[in-house]
């Protein structure tokens, strides 16, 4: 858990909330509940902003930088809640 704590702290310092959410979706411990809560909330905020942008341009697919798009799609694979909430509209509107 020290290695995991160090990794989560590093991701928090870099504000890489998508990676935190992915990591927290994989771990089964409650040791990092606060950090995971931050990661999930900020990741949802990030995804929500992209989807909001797509709603403003309903007939246009929004381009999301490749690495970020892969992280978000990876998060959908690992987190059922996020997948159910966002993946349908994501596939429809995001390029």
C-alpha positions in Angstrom: 0.0 0.0 0.0 2.9 2.4 0.4 3.7 2.1 -3.3 0.0 2.6 -4.1 -0.2 5.7 -1.8 2.9 7.1 -3.5 1.4 6.6 -6.9 -2.0 8.2 -5.9 -0.2 11.1 -4.3 1.9 11.6 -7.5 -1.3 11.5 -9.6 -3.0 14.0 -7.3 0.1 16.3 -7.5 -0.1 16.1 -11.3 -3.9 16.6 -11.2 -4.3 13.4 -13.3 -7.8 12.7 -12.1 -8.7 10.3 -14.9 -5.8 8.1 -13.9 -6.7 8.2 -10.2 -10.3 7.2 -11.1 -9.0 4.3 -13.2 -6.7 3.2 -10.4 -9.4 3.5 -7.8 -11.7 1.4 -10.0 -9.2 -1.4 -9.9 -8.4 -1.4 -6.1 -10.8 -3.0 -3.7 -9.5 -1.3 -0.5 -11.1 1.6 1.3 -7.7 3.0 2.3 -7.8 5.7 -0.2 -11.5 6.7 0.0 -10.8 10.5 0.2 -8.3 10.4 -2.7 -10.5 8.2 -4.8 -13.5 10.4 -4.1 -11.5 13.4 -5.4 -10.4 11.5 -8.4 -13.9 10.3 -9.3 -15.5 13.7 -8.8 -12.9 15.5 -10.9 -12.9 12.8 -13.6 -16.7 13.1 -13.9 -16.4 16.9 -14.0 -13.9 16.5 -16.9 -16.1 14.1 -18.8 -19.2 16.3 -18.1 -17.4 19.3 -19.6 -16.6 17.4 -22.8 -20.2 16.1 -23.1 -21.6 19.6 -22.4 -19.4 21.0 -25.2 -20.8 18.3 -27.5 -24.4 19.3 -26.6 -23.7 22.9 -27.8 -22.7 21.5 -31.2 -25.3 18.7 -31.6 -24.5 17.7 -35.2 -20.7 17.7 -34.8 -18.5 15.1 -33.2 -16.2 16.6 -30.7 -12.5 15.8 -31.0 -10.8 14.8 -27.8 -7.0 14.4 -27.7 -6.1 10.8 -28.2 -4.4 10.0 -24.8 -7.2 11.6 -22.9 -9.9 9.8 -24.9 -8.1 6.5 -24.3 -8.0 7.2 -20.5 -11.7 8.0 -20.5 -12.6 4.9 -22.5 -10.4 2.8 -20.2 -12.2 4.3 -17.2 -15.6 3.3 -18.8 -14.3 -0.3 -19.1 -13.2 -0.5 -15.4 -16.0 1.5 -13.8 -19.6 0.3 -14.4 -21.2 3.5 -12.9 -19.2 5.8 -15.3 -19.9 3.4 -18.2 -23.6 3.4 -17.6 -23.8 7.1 -17.1 -21.6 8.3 -19.9 -20.5 5.7 -22.5 -23.6 5.8 -24.7 -23.5 9.6 -25.3 -19.7 9.4 -25.5 -19.7 6.9 -28.4 -22.4 9.0 -30.1 -20.8 12.5 -29.8 -17.1 12.2 -29.2 -14.5 11.6 -31.9 
